[in-house]
Amino acid sequence: MLKKPKINPKRTVRALIEVSITPQKDVGFDNIAERIYSYPQVKSCYLLSGGYDLLVIVEGESIQTVADFVAAKLSSMANVRQTATHFLLRKYKEEGQVFKHPNNQRRQNISY
């Protein structure tokens, strides 16, 4: 029997999700982006140039809750062709603030 990962209630998991969509006639990307950013898990949503159309930043209690959101809500949405999820593992700099990490810090264990 697999044990569920332990969750630290003070921490959240953040993921960057690249979304490829089929734009809708006469409205383009706006209606689909609005449906996506309406979910409370979605913290930011950006229209991009390049290989994917939208970059969606999602937060959840665990890797599993973010993965479940992507599978159940995002990738199954009409006009969503493809998603690629990237989980953030370590923060070095955000909004101009640098985060120092002790040299002896090892990778964070994920226990099951």
C-alpha positions as CSV (number, residue, x, y, z in Angstrom):
1,M,0.0,0.0,0.0
2,L,1.4,3.4,-1.0
3,K,1.4,6.2,1.6
4,K,0.3,9.7,0.6
5,P,3.1,12.3,0.6
6,K,3.4,14.3,3.9
7,I,2.1,17.8,3.5
8,N,3.5,20.8,5.3
9,P,0.4,23.0,5.7
10,K,2.6,26.2,5.7
11,R,4.0,25.4,2.3
12,T,2.4,25.2,-1.1
13,V,3.6,23.7,-4.3
14,R,3.9,25.9,-7.3
15,A,3.9,24.8,-11.0
16,L,4.4,26.6,-14.3
17,I,2.1,25.1,-16.9
18,E,2.5,25.7,-20.6
19,V,-0.8,25.4,-22.4
20,S,-1.3,25.0,-26.1
21,I,-4.9,26.0,-27.2
22,T,-7.0,26.3,-30.3
23,P,-8.1,29.9,-30.5
24,Q,-11.8,30.5,-30.9
25,K,-13.2,32.4,-34.0
26,D,-13.7,36.1,-33.4
27,V,-12.4,36.0,-29.8
28,G,-9.0,34.4,-30.1
29,F,-7.4,33.4,-26.8
30,D,-9.4,35.7,-24.4
31,N,-12.4,33.5,-23.6
32,I,-10.3,30.4,-23.0
33,A,-7.8,32.4,-20.8
34,E,-10.7,33.8,-18.8
35,R,-12.1,30.3,-18.1
36,I,-8.6,29.1,-17.0
37,Y,-7.8,32.1,-14.8
38,S,-11.2,31.8,-13.0
39,Y,-10.0,28.8,-11.1
40,P,-8.7,29.7,-7.6
41,Q,-5.7,27.4,-8.0
42,V,-4.5,29.7,-10.9
43,K,-2.4,32.5,-9.5
44,S,-1.3,34.0,-12.9
45,C,-2.0,33.5,-16.6
46,Y,0.0,35.0,-19.5
47,L,-0.4,34.9,-23.3
48,L,3.0,33.9,-24.8
49,S,4.8,33.9,-28.1
50,G,6.6,30.7,-29.0
51,G,5.7,27.0,-28.8
52,Y,2.9,27.4,-26.3
53,D,0.1,29.9,-26.1
54,L,-0.4,30.4,-22.4
55,L,1.7,30.2,-19.3
56,V,-0.4,29.4,-16.2
57,I,1.0,29.5,-12.7
58,V,-0.8,27.2,-10.3
59,E,-0.5,26.6,-6.6
60,G,-1.7,23.6,-4.5
61,E,-1.2,21.8,-1.3
62,S,0.9,19.0,-2.9
63,I,2.3,17.8,-6.2
64,Q,-0.6,15.5,-6.4
65,T,-3.3,18.2,-6.0
66,V,-1.7,20.3,-8.7
67,A,-1.4,17.2,-11.0
68,D,-5.1,16.4,-10.3
69,F,-6.1,19.9,-11.2
70,V,-4.2,19.8,-14.5
71,A,-5.7,16.4,-15.4
72,A,-9.3,17.0,-14.3
73,K,-9.8,20.7,-15.0
74,L,-7.1,22.1,-17.3
75,S,-6.1,19.5,-19.9
76,S,-9.7,18.2,-20.3
77,M,-11.0,21.7,-21.1
78,A,-12.4,22.3,-24.6
79,N,-9.9,23.9,-27.0
80,V,-6.9,22.9,-24.8
81,R,-4.7,20.8,-27.1
82,Q,-1.6,20.1,-24.9
83,T,-0.1,21.0,-21.5
84,A,3.4,20.7,-20.1
85,T,3.8,21.0,-16.3
86,H,7.0,22.2,-14.6
87,F,7.1,22.0,-10.8
88,L,9.2,24.6,-9.1
89,L,11.9,22.9,-6.9
90,R,13.9,25.8,-5.5
91,K,13.6,29.6,-5.5
92,Y,16.8,31.5,-6.2
93,K,15.3,35.0,-6.9
94,E,11.8,36.3,-7.2
95,E,10.5,39.9,-7.7
96,G,14.1,41.2,-7.3
97,Q,14.6,39.4,-3.9
98,V,17.5,36.9,-3.8
99,F,17.0,33.8,-1.6
100,K,20.2,32.5,0.0
101,H,20.5,28.8,0.6
102,P,23.0,27.2,2.9
103,N,25.8,25.4,1.1
104,N,25.1,22.2,3.1
105,Q,21.4,22.1,2.2
106,R,20.5,19.0,0.3
107,R,17.6,18.2,-1.9
108,Q,14.3,18.1,-0.1
109,N,13.1,14.6,0.5
110,I,9.6,13.6,-0.7
111,S,8.3,10.9,1.5
112,Y,5.5,8.5,0.7
